[in-house]
C-alpha cells in the first residue's frame, strides 16, 4: 500500500500525521511511505529522520 504524508498547511497547526517510528513500522511491513518535504517540521522531526526510518 502507498501511504502519503502531507505537510500541514493550517496556521498554528504543528501536529504531524505520522512520526518516524510509525514510518519505520509501516515500511517494515512492506508499505511505501511518501513524505512531503518538511512534513514533520512543526513537530520537531526532520526530513532526515523520516528518510532514516524508511520514508
PDBQT receptor file of N, H, CA, C and O in Angstrom, charges set to zero:
ATOM      1  N   UNK A   1       0.849  -1.174   0.000  1.00  0.00    +0.000 N 
ATOM      2  CA  UNK A   1       0.000   0.000   0.000  1.00  0.00    +0.000 C 
ATOM      3  C   UNK A   1       0.890   1.231   0.000  1.00  0.00    +0.000 C 
ATOM      4  O   UNK A   1       1.879   1.281   0.731  1.00  0.00    +0.000 OA
ATOM      5  N   UNK A   2       0.549   2.222  -0.811  1.00  0.00    +0.000 N 
ATOM      6  H   UNK A   2      -0.254   2.181  -1.405  1.00  0.00    +0.000 HD
ATOM      7  CA  UNK A   2       1.248   3.503  -0.807  1.00  0.00    +0.000 C 
ATOM      8  C   UNK A   2       0.551   4.440   0.170  1.00  0.00    +0.000 C 
ATOM      9  O   UNK A   2      -0.671   4.589   0.140  1.00  0.00    +0.000 OA
ATOM     10  N   UNK A   3       1.332   5.064   1.027  1.00  0.00    +0.000 N 
ATOM     11  H   UNK A   3       2.324   4.944   1.051  1.00  0.00    +0.000 HD
ATOM     12  CA  UNK A   3       0.808   5.976   2.043  1.00  0.00    +0.000 C 
ATOM     13  C   UNK A   3       1.499   7.314   1.873  1.00  0.00    +0.000 C 
ATOM     14  O   UNK A   3       2.726   7.366   1.785  1.00  0.00    +0.000 OA
ATOM     15  N   UNK A   4       0.732   8.403   1.825  1.00  0.00    +0.000 N 
ATOM     16  H   UNK A   4      -0.265   8.361   1.897  1.00  0.00    +0.000 HD
ATOM     17  CA  UNK A   4       1.300   9.738   1.684  1.00  0.00    +0.000 C 
ATOM     18  C   UNK A   4       1.154  10.537   2.963  1.00  0.00    +0.000 C 
ATOM     19  O   UNK A   4       0.122  10.480   3.632  1.00  0.00    +0.000 OA
ATOM     20  N   UNK A   5       2.199  11.286   3.299  1.00  0.00    +0.000 N 
ATOM     21  H   UNK A   5       3.037  11.333   2.756  1.00  0.00    +0.000 HD
ATOM     22  CA  UNK A   5       2.187  12.128   4.491  1.00  0.00    +0.000 C 
ATOM     23  C   UNK A   5       2.420  13.572   4.059  1.00  0.00    +0.000 C 
ATOM     24  O   UNK A   5       3.558  13.966   3.805  1.00  0.00    +0.000 OA
ATOM     25  N   UNK A   6       1.345  14.368   3.972  1.00  0.00    +0.000 N 
ATOM     26  H   UNK A   6       0.420  14.048   4.179  1.00  0.00    +0.000 HD
ATOM     27  CA  UNK A   6       1.497  15.764   3.548  1.00  0.00    +0.000 C 
ATOM     28  C   UNK A   6       1.915  16.660   4.708  1.00  0.00    +0.000 C 
ATOM     29  O   UNK A   6       1.742  16.318   5.878  1.00  0.00    +0.000 OA
ATOM     30  N   UNK A   7       2.459  17.790   4.357  1.00  0.00    +0.000 N 
ATOM     31  H   UNK A   7       2.599  18.068   3.406  1.00  0.00    +0.000 HD
ATOM     32  CA  UNK A   7       2.788  18.814   5.343  1.00  0.00    +0.000 C 
ATOM     33  C   UNK A   7       1.503  19.553   5.707  1.00  0.00    +0.000 C 
ATOM     34  O   UNK A   7       0.667  19.805   4.839  1.00  0.00    +0.000 OA
ATOM     35  N   UNK A   8       1.341  19.899   6.978  1.00  0.00    +0.000 N 
ATOM     36  H   UNK A   8       2.020  19.694   7.682  1.00  0.00    +0.000 HD
ATOM     37  CA  UNK A   8       0.165  20.642   7.436  1.00  0.00    +0.000 C 
ATOM     38  C   UNK A   8       0.231  22.073   6.911  1.00  0.00    +0.000 C 
ATOM     39  O   UNK A   8       1.294  22.693   6.919  1.00  0.00    +0.000 OA
ATOM     40  N   UNK A   9      -0.904  22.595   6.456  1.00  0.00    +0.000 N 
ATOM     41  H   UNK A   9      -1.768  22.092   6.449  1.00  0.00    +0.000 HD
ATOM     42  CA  UNK A   9      -0.929  23.948   5.886  1.00  0.00    +0.000 C 
ATOM     43  C   UNK A   9      -1.736  24.938   6.725  1.00  0.00    +0.000 C 
ATOM     44  O   UNK A   9      -1.725  26.134   6.435  1.00  0.00    +0.000 OA
ATOM     45  N   UNK A  10      -2.429  24.468   7.749  1.00  0.00    +0.000 N 
ATOM     46  H   UNK A  10      -2.437  23.496   7.984  1.00  0.00    +0.000 HD
ATOM     47  CA  UNK A  10      -3.224  25.366   8.591  1.00  0.00    +0.000 C 
ATOM     48  C   UNK A  10      -2.315  26.181   9.510  1.00  0.00    +0.000 C 
ATOM     49  O   UNK A  10      -1.281  25.690   9.963  1.00  0.00    +0.000 OA
ATOM     50  N   UNK A  11      -2.703  27.425   9.783  1.00  0.00    +0.000 N 
ATOM     51  H   UNK A  11      -3.543  27.824   9.415  1.00  0.00    +0.000 HD
ATOM     52  CA  UNK A  11      -1.970  28.260  10.724  1.00  0.00    +0.000 C 
ATOM     53  C   UNK A  11      -2.040  27.658  12.125  1.00  0.00    +0.000 C 
ATOM     54  O   UNK A  11      -3.068  27.115  12.529  1.00  0.00    +0.000 OA
ATOM     55  N   UNK A  12      -0.952  27.760  12.847  1.00  0.00    +0.000 N 
ATOM     56  H   UNK A  12      -0.117  28.201  12.519  1.00  0.00    +0.000 HD
ATOM     57  CA  UNK A  12      -0.868  27.293  14.236  1.00  0.00    +0.000 C 
ATOM     58  C   UNK A  12      -1.175  25.811  14.409  1.00  0.00    +0.000 C 
ATOM     59  O   UNK A  12      -1.629  25.395  15.475  1.00  0.00    +0.000 OA
ATOM     60  N   UNK A  13      -0.938  25.026  13.398  1.00  0.00    +0.000 N 
ATOM     61  H   UNK A  13      -0.569  25.363  12.532  1.00  0.00    +0.000 HD
ATOM     62  CA  UNK A  13      -1.117  23.573  13.481  1.00  0.00    +0.000 C 
ATOM     63  C   UNK A  13       0.259  22.938  13.355  1.00  0.00    +0.000 C 
ATOM     64  O   UNK A  13       0.896  23.030  12.305  1.00  0.00    +0.000 OA
ATOM     65  N   UNK A  14       0.717  22.293  14.421  1.00  0.00    +0.000 N 
ATOM     66  H   UNK A  14       0.200  22.218  15.273  1.00  0.00    +0.000 HD
ATOM     67  CA  UNK A  14       2.075  21.769  14.447  1.00  0.00    +0.000 C 
ATOM     68  C   UNK A  14       2.134  20.247  14.522  1.00  0.00    +0.000 C 
ATOM     69  O   UNK A  14       3.217  19.666  14.583  1.00  0.00    +0.000 OA
ATOM     70  N   UNK A  15       0.975  19.607  14.517  1.00  0.00    +0.000 N 
ATOM     71  H   UNK A  15       0.095  20.079  14.467  1.00  0.00    +0.000 HD
ATOM     72  CA  UNK A  15       0.964  18.143  14.574  1.00  0.00    +0.000 C 
ATOM     73  C   UNK A  15       1.316  17.564  13.212  1.00  0.00    +0.000 C 
ATOM     74  O   UNK A  15       1.195  18.223  12.179  1.00  0.00    +0.000 OA
ATOM     75  N   UNK A  16       1.751  16.322  13.244  1.00  0.00    +0.000 N 
ATOM     76  H   UNK A  16       1.849  15.787  14.083  1.00  0.00    +0.000 HD
ATOM     77  CA  UNK A  16       2.052  15.590  12.023  1.00  0.00    +0.000 C 
ATOM     78  C   UNK A  16       1.304  14.260  12.108  1.00  0.00    +0.000 C 
ATOM     79  O   UNK A  16       1.159  13.693  13.191  1.00  0.00    +0.000 OA
ATOM     80  N   UNK A  17       0.837  13.772  10.979  1.00  0.00    +0.000 N 
ATOM     81  H   UNK A  17       0.954  14.233  10.099  1.00  0.00    +0.000 HD
ATOM     82  CA  UNK A  17       0.013  12.571  10.967  1.00  0.00    +0.000 C 
ATOM     83  C   UNK A  17       0.744  11.276  11.246  1.00  0.00    +0.000 C 
ATOM     84  O   UNK A  17       0.118  10.266  11.567  1.00  0.00    +0.000 OA
ATOM     85  N   UNK A  18       2.070  11.290  11.127  1.00  0.00    +0.000 N 
ATOM     86  H   UNK A  18       2.579  12.110  10.867  1.00  0.00    +0.000 HD
ATOM     87  CA  UNK A  18       2.840  10.058  11.300  1.00  0.00    +0.000 C 
ATOM     88  C   UNK A  18       4.250  10.426  11.738  1.00  0.00    +0.000 C 
ATOM     89  O   UNK A  18       4.912  11.238  11.091  1.00  0.00    +0.000 OA
ATOM     90  N   UNK A  19       4.707   9.839  12.825  1.00  0.00    +0.000 N 
ATOM     91  H   UNK A  19       4.170   9.180  13.351  1.00  0.00    +0.000 HD
ATOM     92  CA  UNK A  19       6.064  10.102  13.315  1.00  0.00    +0.000 C 
ATOM     93  C   UNK A  19       7.030   9.105  12.668  1.00  0.00    +0.000 C 
ATOM     94  O   UNK A  19       6.593   8.092  12.121  1.00  0.00    +0.000 OA
ATOM     95  N   UNK A  20       8.339   9.381  12.723  1.00  0.00    +0.000 N 
ATOM     96  H   UNK A  20       8.694  10.204  13.167  1.00  0.00    +0.000 HD
ATOM     97  CA  UNK A  20       9.295   8.469  12.088  1.00  0.00    +0.000 C 
ATOM     98  C   UNK A  20       9.175   7.012  12.546  1.00  0.00    +0.000 C 
ATOM     99  O   UNK A  20       9.373   6.104  11.739  1.00  0.00    +0.000 OA
ATOM    100  N   UNK A  21       8.859   6.772  13.804  1.00  0.00    +0.000 N 
ATOM    101  H   UNK A  21       8.697   7.510  14.460  1.00  0.00    +0.000 HD
ATOM    102  CA  UNK A  21       8.698   5.384  14.271  1.00  0.00    +0.000 C 
ATOM    103  C   UNK A  21       7.542   4.689  13.550  1.00  0.00    +0.000 C 
ATOM    104  O   UNK A  21       7.612   3.495  13.260  1.00  0.00    +0.000 OA
ATOM    105  N   UNK A  22       6.491   5.436  13.267  1.00  0.00    +0.000 N 
ATOM    106  H   UNK A  22       6.434   6.406  13.502  1.00  0.00    +0.000 HD
ATOM    107  CA  UNK A  22       5.365   4.885  12.517  1.00  0.00    +0.000 C 
ATOM    108  C   UNK A  22       5.740   4.581  11.080  1.00  0.00    +0.000 C 
ATOM    109  O   UNK A  22       5.301   3.580  10.515  1.00  0.00    +0.000 OA
ATOM    110  N   UNK A  23       6.549   5.444  10.493  1.00  0.00    +0.000 N 
ATOM    111  H   UNK A  23       6.906   6.257  10.953  1.00  0.00    +0.000 HD
ATOM    112  CA  UNK A  23       7.045   5.212   9.132  1.00  0.00    +0.000 C 
ATOM    113  C   UNK A  23       7.876   3.934   9.106  1.00  0.00    +0.000 C 
ATOM    114  O   UNK A  23       7.756   3.122   8.188  1.00  0.00    +0.000 OA
ATOM    115  N   UNK A  24       8.707   3.767  10.107  1.00  0.00    +0.000 N 
ATOM    116  H   UNK A  24       8.804   4.426  10.852  1.00  0.00    +0.000 HD
ATOM    117  CA  UNK A  24       9.542   2.563  10.183  1.00  0.00    +0.000 C 
ATOM    118  C   UNK A  24       8.676   1.306  10.256  1.00  0.00    +0.000 C 
ATOM    119  O   UNK A  24       8.924   0.334   9.541  1.00  0.00    +0.000 OA
ATOM    120  N   UNK A  25       7.676   1.326  11.108  1.00  0.00    +0.000 N 
ATOM    121  H   UNK A  25       7.475   2.115  11.688  1.00  0.00    +0.000 HD
ATOM    122  CA  UNK A  25       6.796   0.159  11.269  1.00  0.00    +0.000 C 
ATOM    123  C   UNK A  25       6.059  -0.166   9.974  1.00  0.00    +0.000 C 
ATOM    124  O   UNK A  25       5.959  -1.329   9.583  1.00  0.00    +0.000 OA
ATOM    125  N   UNK A  26       5.550   0.857   9.319  1.00  0.00    +0.000 N 
ATOM    126  H   UNK A  26       5.631   1.802   9.636  1.00  0.00    +0.000 HD
ATOM    127  CA  UNK A  26       4.825   0.631   8.065  1.00  0.00    +0.000 C 
ATOM    128  C   UNK A  26       5.757   0.138   6.966  1.00  0.00    +0.000 C 
ATOM    129  O   UNK A  26       5.408  -0.770   6.210  1.00  0.00    +0.000 OA
ATOM    130  N   UNK A  27       6.939   0.733   6.877  1.00  0.00    +0.000 N 
ATOM    131  H   UNK A  27       7.222   1.470   7.490  1.00  0.00    +0.000 HD
ATOM    132  CA  UNK A  27       7.915   0.323   5.863  1.00  0.00    +0.000 C 
ATOM    133  C   UNK A  27       8.355  -1.118   6.090  1.00  0.00    +0.000 C 
ATOM    134  O   UNK A  27       8.512  -1.885   5.140  1.00  0.00    +0.000 OA
ATOM    135  N   UNK A  28       8.550  -1.475   7.349  1.00  0.00    +0.000 N 
ATOM    136  H   UNK A  28       8.422  -0.852   8.120  1.00  0.00    +0.000 HD
ATOM    137  CA  UNK A  28       8.963  -2.831   7.707  1.00  0.00    +0.000 C 
ATOM    138  C   UNK A  28       7.921  -3.856   7.274  1.00  0.00    +0.000 C 
ATOM    139  O   UNK A  28       8.258  -4.994   6.945  1.00  0.00    +0.000 OA
ATOM    140  N   UNK A  29       6.667  -3.450   7.276  1.00  0.00    +0.000 N 
ATOM    141  H   UNK A  29       6.393  -2.526   7.544  1.00  0.00    +0.000 HD
ATOM    142  CA  UNK A  29       5.581  -4.339   6.856  1.00  0.00    +0.000 C 
ATOM    143  C   UNK A  29       5.356  -4.331   5.348  1.00  0.00    +0.000 C 
ATOM    144  O   UNK A  29       4.419  -4.958   4.852  1.00  0.00    +0.000 OA
ATOM    145  N   UNK A  30       6.224  -3.613   4.612  1.00  0.00    +0.000 N 
ATOM    146  H   UNK A  30       6.985  -3.104   5.015  1.00  0.00    +0.000 HD
ATOM    147  CA  UNK A  30       6.162  -3.649   3.161  1.00  0.00    +0.000 C 
ATOM    148  C   UNK A  30       5.410  -2.514   2.500  1.00  0.00    +0.000 C 
ATOM    149  O   UNK A  30       5.229  -2.526   1.283  1.00  0.00    +0.000 OA
ATOM    150  N   UNK A  31       4.970  -1.538   3.264  1.00  0.00    +0.000 N 
ATOM    151  H   UNK A  31       5.117  -1.528   4.254  1.00  0.00    +0.000 HD
ATOM    152  CA  UNK A  31       4.262  -0.394   2.700  1.00  0.00    +0.000 C 
ATOM    153  C   UNK A  31       5.257   0.665   2.236  1.00  0.00    +0.000 C 
ATOM    154  O   UNK A  31       6.344   0.796   2.799  1.00  0.00    +0.000 OA
ATOM    155  N   UNK A  32       4.882   1.410   1.218  1.00  0.00    +0.000 N 
ATOM    156  H   UNK A  32       3.999   1.303   0.760  1.00  0.00    +0.000 HD
ATOM    157  CA  UNK A  32       5.707   2.524   0.754  1.00  0.00    +0.000 C 
ATOM    158  C   UNK A  32       5.126   3.810   1.330  1.00  0.00    +0.000 C 
ATOM    159  O   UNK A  32       3.950   4.112   1.124  1.00  0.00    +0.000 OA
ATOM    160  N   UNK A  33       5.949   4.566   2.051  1.00  0.00    +0.000 N 
ATOM    161  H   UNK A  33       6.904   4.320   2.219  1.00  0.00    +0.000 HD
ATOM    162  CA  UNK A  33       5.507   5.806   2.679  1.00  0.00    +0.000 C 
ATOM    163  C   UNK A  33       6.184   6.974   1.974  1.00  0.00    +0.000 C 
ATOM    164  O   UNK A  33       7.410   7.079   1.961  1.00  0.00    +0.000 OA
ATOM    165  N   UNK A  34       5.376   7.844   1.392  1.00  0.00    +0.000 N 
ATOM    166  H   UNK A  34       4.379   7.759   1.403  1.00  0.00    +0.000 HD
ATOM    167  CA  UNK A  34       5.869   9.036   0.703  1.00  0.00    +0.000 C 
ATOM    168  C   UNK A  34       5.618  10.234   1.602  1.00  0.00    +0.000 C 
ATOM    169  O   UNK A  34       4.499  10.444   2.069  1.00  0.00    +0.000 OA
ATOM    170  N   UNK A  35       6.662  11.018   1.843  1.00  0.00    +0.000 N 
ATOM    171  H   UNK A  35       7.571  10.846   1.464  1.00  0.00    +0.000 HD
ATOM    172  CA  UNK A  35       6.577  12.113   2.801  1.00  0.00    +0.000 C 
ATOM    173  C   UNK A  35       6.901  13.431   2.117  1.00  0.00    +0.000 C 
ATOM    174  O   UNK A  35       7.946  13.572   1.481  1.00  0.00    +0.000 OA
ATOM    175  N   UNK A  36       5.998  14.393   2.254  1.00  0.00    +0.000 N 
ATOM    176  H   UNK A  36       5.150  14.278   2.771  1.00  0.00    +0.000 HD
ATOM    177  CA  UNK A  36       6.242  15.724   1.707  1.00  0.00    +0.000 C 
ATOM    178  C   UNK A  36       7.385  16.381   2.476  1.00  0.00    +0.000 C 
ATOM    179  O   UNK A  36       7.498  16.215   3.691  1.00  0.00    +0.000 OA
ATOM    180  N   UNK A  37       8.218  17.116   1.776  1.00  0.00    +0.000 N 
ATOM    181  H   UNK A  37       8.126  17.251   0.789  1.00  0.00    +0.000 HD
ATOM    182  CA  UNK A  37       9.340  17.808   2.395  1.00  0.00    +0.000 C 
ATOM    183  C   UNK A  37       8.861  18.684   3.549  1.00  0.00    +0.000 C 
ATOM    184  O   UNK A  37       7.884  19.420   3.420  1.00  0.00    +0.000 OA
ATOM    185  N   UNK A  38       9.556  18.596   4.669  1.00  0.00    +0.000 N 
ATOM    186  H   UNK A  38      10.351  17.997   4.774  1.00  0.00    +0.000 HD
ATOM    187  CA  UNK A  38       9.263  19.365   5.887  1.00  0.00    +0.000 C 
ATOM    188  C   UNK A  38       7.927  19.008   6.538  1.00  0.00    +0.000 C 
ATOM    189  O   UNK A  38       7.378  19.815   7.288  1.00  0.00    +0.000 OA
ATOM    190  N   UNK A  39       7.400  17.827   6.270  1.00  0.00    +0.000 N 
ATOM    191  H   UNK A  39       7.846  17.171   5.661  1.00  0.00    +0.000 HD
ATOM    192  CA  UNK A  39       6.111  17.430   6.850  1.00  0.00    +0.000 C 
ATOM    193  C   UNK A  39       6.149  17.399   8.374  1.00  0.00    +0.000 C 
ATOM    194  O   UNK A  39       5.149  17.720   9.016  1.00  0.00    +0.000 OA
ATOM    195  N   UNK A  40       7.265  17.025   8.958  1.00  0.00    +0.000 N 
ATOM    196  H   UNK A  40       8.077  16.764   8.436  1.00  0.00    +0.000 HD
ATOM    197  CA  UNK A  40       7.349  16.927  10.409  1.00  0.00    +0.000 C 
ATOM    198  C   UNK A  40       7.987  18.113  11.095  1.00  0.00    +0.000 C 
ATOM    199  O   UNK A  40       8.217  18.087  12.304  1.00  0.00    +0.000 OA
ATOM    200  N   UNK A  41       8.273  19.144  10.339  1.00  0.00    +0.000 N 
ATOM    201  H   UNK A  41       8.087  19.165   9.357  1.00  0.00    +0.000 HD
ATOM    202  CA  UNK A  41       8.997  20.301  10.867  1.00  0.00    +0.000 C 
ATOM    203  C   UNK A  41       8.335  20.904  12.108  1.00  0.00    +0.000 C 
ATOM    204  O   UNK A  41       9.018  21.177  13.095  1.00  0.00    +0.000 OA
ATOM    205  N   UNK A  42       7.035  21.112  12.073  1.00  0.00    +0.000 N 
ATOM    206  H   UNK A  42       6.481  20.890  11.271  1.00  0.00    +0.000 HD
ATOM    207  CA  UNK A  42       6.334  21.725  13.195  1.00  0.00    +0.000 C 
ATOM    208  C   UNK A  42       6.342  20.879  14.454  1.00  0.00    +0.000 C 
ATOM    209  O   UNK A  42       6.156  21.399  15.554  1.00  0.00    +0.000 OA
ATOM    210  N   UNK A  43       6.555  19.576  14.301  1.00  0.00    +0.000 N 
ATOM    211  H   UNK A  43       6.706  19.153  13.408  1.00  0.00    +0.000 HD
ATOM    212  CA  UNK A  43       6.589  18.664  15.443  1.00  0.00    +0.000 C 
ATOM    213  C   UNK A  43       8.011  18.300  15.853  1.00  0.00    +0.000 C 
ATOM    214  O   UNK A  43       8.216  17.496  16.763  1.00  0.00    +0.000 OA
ATOM    215  N   UNK A  44       8.984  18.890  15.181  1.00  0.00    +0.000 N 
ATOM    216  H   UNK A  44       8.818  19.543  14.442  1.00  0.00    +0.000 HD
ATOM    217  CA  UNK A  44      10.375  18.652  15.547  1.00  0.00    +0.000 C 
ATOM    218  C   UNK A  44      11.030  17.466  14.869  1.00  0.00    +0.000 C 
ATOM    219  O   UNK A  44      12.081  17.010  15.318  1.00  0.00    +0.000 OA
ATOM    220  N   UNK A  45      10.435  16.952  13.795  1.00  0.00    +0.000 N 
ATOM    221  H   UNK A  45       9.581  17.323  13.430  1.00  0.00    +0.000 HD
ATOM    222  CA  UNK A  45      11.014  15.831  13.059  1.00  0.00    +0.000 C 
ATOM    223  C   UNK A  45      11.582  16.330  11.734  1.00  0.00    +0.000 C 
ATOM    224  O   UNK A  45      10.908  17.045  10.992  1.00  0.00    +0.000 OA
ATOM    225  N   UNK A  46      12.816  15.952  11.445  1.00  0.00    +0.000 N 
ATOM    226  H   UNK A  46      13.363  15.371  12.048  1.00  0.00    +0.000 HD
ATOM    227  CA  UNK A  46      13.469  16.392  10.211  1.00  0.00    +0.000 C 
ATOM    228  C   UNK A  46      13.196  15.410   9.074  1.00  0.00    +0.000 C 
ATOM    229  O   UNK A  46      12.802  14.265   9.299  1.00  0.00    +0.000 OA
ATOM    230  N   UNK A  47      13.413  15.879   7.860  1.00  0.00    +0.000 N 
ATOM    231  H   UNK A  47      13.733  16.808   7.677  1.00  0.00    +0.000 HD
ATOM    232  CA  UNK A  47      13.295  15.005   6.692  1.00  0.00    +0.000 C 
ATOM    233  C   UNK A  47      14.266  13.830   6.810  1.00  0.00    +0.000 C 
ATOM    234  O   UNK A  47      13.949  12.712   6.405  1.00  0.00    +0.000 OA
ATOM    235  N   UNK A  48      15.447  14.092   7.367  1.00  0.00    +0.000 N 
ATOM    236  H   UNK A  48      15.704  15.001   7.697  1.00  0.00    +0.000 HD
ATOM    237  CA  UNK A  48      16.455  13.044   7.521  1.00  0.00    +0.000 C 
ATOM    238  C   UNK A  48      15.976  11.931   8.454  1.00  0.00    +0.000 C 
ATOM    239  O   UNK A  48      16.272  10.757   8.229  1.00  0.00    +0.000 OA
ATOM    240  N   UNK A  49      15.236  12.301   9.501  1.00  0.00    +0.000 N 
ATOM    241  H   UNK A  49      14.995  13.254   9.685  1.00  0.00    +0.000 HD
ATOM    242  CA  UNK A  49      14.698  11.285  10.411  1.00  0.00    +0.000 C 
ATOM    243  C   UNK A  49      13.695  10.394   9.689  1.00  0.00    +0.000 C 
ATOM    244  O   UNK A  49      13.679   9.180   9.889  1.00  0.00    +0.000 OA
ATOM    245  N   UNK A  50      12.865  10.994   8.857  1.00  0.00    +0.000 N 
ATOM    246  H   UNK A  50      12.878  11.981   8.694  1.00  0.00    +0.000 HD
ATOM    247  CA  UNK A  50      11.892  10.212   8.091  1.00  0.00    +0.000 C 
ATOM    248  C   UNK A  50      12.592   9.322   7.071  1.00  0.00    +0.000 C 
ATOM    249  O   UNK A  50      12.194   8.174   6.875  1.00  0.00    +0.000 OA
ATOM    250  N   UNK A  51      13.628   9.840   6.424  1.00  0.00    +0.000 N 
ATOM    251  H   UNK A  51      13.951  10.772   6.584  1.00  0.00    +0.000 HD
ATOM    252  CA  UNK A  51      14.368   9.036   5.452  1.00  0.00    +0.000 C 
ATOM    253  C   UNK A  51      15.046   7.852   6.131  1.00  0.00    +0.000 C 
ATOM    254  O   UNK A  51      15.030   6.739   5.606  1.00  0.00    +0.000 OA
ATOM    255  N   UNK A  52      15.642   8.090   7.298  1.00  0.00    +0.000 N 
ATOM    256  H   UNK A  52      15.656   8.995   7.724  1.00  0.00    +0.000 HD
ATOM    257  CA  UNK A  52      16.304   7.011   8.035  1.00  0.00    +0.000 C 
ATOM    258  C   UNK A  52      15.307   5.946   8.493  1.00  0.00    +0.000 C 
ATOM    259  O   UNK A  52      15.665   4.779   8.649  1.00  0.00    +0.000 OA
ATOM    260  N   UNK A  53      14.061   6.353   8.705  1.00  0.00    +0.000 N 
ATOM    261  H   UNK A  53      13.770   7.301   8.578  1.00  0.00    +0.000 HD
ATOM    262  CA  UNK A  53      13.016   5.423   9.149  1.00  0.00    +0.000 C 
ATOM    263  C   UNK A  53      12.432   4.612   7.999  1.00  0.00    +0.000 C 
ATOM    264  O   UNK A  53      11.672   3.669   8.222  1.00  0.00    +0.000 OA
ATOM    265  N   UNK A  54      12.786   4.975   6.772  1.00  0.00    +0.000 N 
ATOM    266  H   UNK A  54      13.403   5.741   6.591  1.00  0.00    +0.000 HD
ATOM    267  CA  UNK A  54      12.297   4.220   5.627  1.00  0.00    +0.000 C 
ATOM    268  C   UNK A  54      11.366   4.977   4.719  1.00  0.00    +0.000 C 
ATOM    269  O   UNK A  54      10.798   4.394   3.795  1.00  0.00    +0.000 OA
ATOM    270  N   UNK A  55      11.194   6.264   4.956  1.00  0.00    +0.000 N 
ATOM    271  H   UNK A  55      11.656   6.737   5.706  1.00  0.00    +0.000 HD
ATOM    272  CA  UNK A  55      10.296   7.083   4.140  1.00  0.00    +0.000 C 
ATOM    273  C   UNK A  55      10.979   7.751   2.997  1.00  0.00    +0.000 C 
ATOM    274  O   UNK A  55      10.339   8.471   2.230  1.00  0.00    +0.000 OA
TER     275      UNK A  55
